[in-house]
């Protein structure tokens, strides 16, 4: 079981796209200080998405900055990121 400090230092993340969800089941635990774009890149590669140019990452109708960390984006706990072409 993770303690309170560990929960603050990590985020549980799933990335949802039109091509599928990464990870395929559940969530991946990543450091809260990690850049959001790292997981988005990993998801796109794993889901064999040829190009994500012009895509946006959204959590609860709020655009994320992929160059910033989860903490800098105000994310904590369990997060589902919608990753899709900009409209």
One Martini backbone bead per residue (centre of mass of N, CA, C, O) as a GRO file, in nm:
protein
   87
    1UNK     BB    1   0.098   0.035   0.021
    2UNK     BB    2   0.054   0.363  -0.011
    3UNK     BB    3   0.153   0.651   0.100
    4UNK     BB    4   0.100   0.984   0.123
    5UNK     BB    5   0.364   1.075  -0.016
    6UNK     BB    6   0.337   0.896  -0.269
    7UNK     BB    7   0.068   1.020  -0.373
    8UNK     BB    8   0.203   1.306  -0.421
    9UNK     BB    9   0.444   1.189  -0.622
   10UNK     BB   10   0.195   1.057  -0.777
   11UNK     BB   11   0.025   0.936  -1.078
   12UNK     BB   12  -0.270   0.820  -1.225
   13UNK     BB   13  -0.268   0.710  -1.575
   14UNK     BB   14  -0.485   0.772  -1.862
   15UNK     BB   15  -0.510   0.736  -2.221
   16UNK     BB   16  -0.748   0.875  -2.448
   17UNK     BB   17  -0.844   0.765  -2.774
   18UNK     BB   18  -0.956   0.677  -3.086
   19UNK     BB   19  -0.749   0.414  -3.077
   20UNK     BB   20  -0.749   0.417  -2.754
   21UNK     BB   21  -0.599   0.285  -2.454
   22UNK     BB   22  -0.351   0.406  -2.211
   23UNK     BB   23  -0.360   0.163  -2.076
   24UNK     BB   24  -0.562  -0.105  -2.144
   25UNK     BB   25  -0.548  -0.127  -1.821
   26UNK     BB   26  -0.599   0.105  -1.619
   27UNK     BB   27  -0.307   0.242  -1.463
   28UNK     BB   28  -0.030   0.459  -1.457
   29UNK     BB   29   0.249   0.511  -1.263
   30UNK     BB   30   0.367   0.846  -1.206
   31UNK     BB   31   0.541   1.114  -1.174
   32UNK     BB   32   0.445   1.436  -1.095
   33UNK     BB   33   0.721   1.559  -1.236
   34UNK     BB   34   0.634   1.466  -1.499
   35UNK     BB   35   0.592   1.498  -1.820
   36UNK     BB   36   0.307   1.463  -1.999
   37UNK     BB   37   0.428   1.404  -2.289
   38UNK     BB   38   0.554   1.128  -2.229
   39UNK     BB   39   0.282   0.970  -2.217
   40UNK     BB   40   0.170   1.058  -2.491
   41UNK     BB   41   0.397   0.935  -2.659
   42UNK     BB   42   0.364   0.646  -2.559
   43UNK     BB   43   0.071   0.607  -2.647
   44UNK     BB   44   0.106   0.663  -2.950
   45UNK     BB   45   0.304   0.434  -3.000
   46UNK     BB   46   0.135   0.194  -2.881
   47UNK     BB   47  -0.123   0.282  -3.080
   48UNK     BB   48  -0.016   0.362  -3.365
   49UNK     BB   49   0.016   0.674  -3.404
   50UNK     BB   50   0.150   0.860  -3.657
   51UNK     BB   51   0.005   1.146  -3.564
   52UNK     BB   52  -0.010   1.444  -3.321
   53UNK     BB   53  -0.046   1.682  -3.478
   54UNK     BB   54  -0.264   1.909  -3.322
   55UNK     BB   55  -0.301   1.802  -3.049
   56UNK     BB   56  -0.491   1.748  -2.744
   57UNK     BB   57  -0.500   1.781  -2.387
   58UNK     BB   58  -0.766   1.659  -2.165
   59UNK     BB   59  -0.917   1.767  -1.845
   60UNK     BB   60  -1.211   1.852  -1.773
   61UNK     BB   61  -1.202   2.082  -2.014
   62UNK     BB   62  -0.882   2.104  -1.979
   63UNK     BB   63  -0.601   2.222  -2.089
   64UNK     BB   64  -0.285   2.098  -2.147
   65UNK     BB   65   0.064   2.103  -2.075
   66UNK     BB   66   0.299   1.888  -2.204
   67UNK     BB   67   0.564   2.042  -2.085
   68UNK     BB   68   0.438   1.987  -1.823
   69UNK     BB   69   0.358   1.875  -1.535
   70UNK     BB   70   0.128   1.748  -1.339
   71UNK     BB   71   0.157   1.957  -1.117
   72UNK     BB   72   0.158   2.211  -1.307
   73UNK     BB   73  -0.145   2.110  -1.406
   74UNK     BB   74  -0.305   2.016  -1.135
   75UNK     BB   75  -0.241   1.709  -1.096
   76UNK     BB   76  -0.404   1.428  -0.923
   77UNK     BB   77  -0.409   1.107  -0.874
   78UNK     BB   78  -0.665   1.024  -1.090
   79UNK     BB   79  -0.619   1.022  -1.458
   80UNK     BB   80  -0.795   1.126  -1.756
   81UNK     BB   81  -0.676   1.156  -2.081
   82UNK     BB   82  -0.761   1.343  -2.355
   83UNK     BB   83  -0.652   1.252  -2.687
   84UNK     BB   84  -0.679   1.493  -2.958
   85UNK     BB   85  -0.789   1.658  -3.198
   86UNK     BB   86  -0.832   1.958  -3.280
   87UNK     BB   87  -1.130   2.176  -3.328
   0.00000   0.00000   0.00000
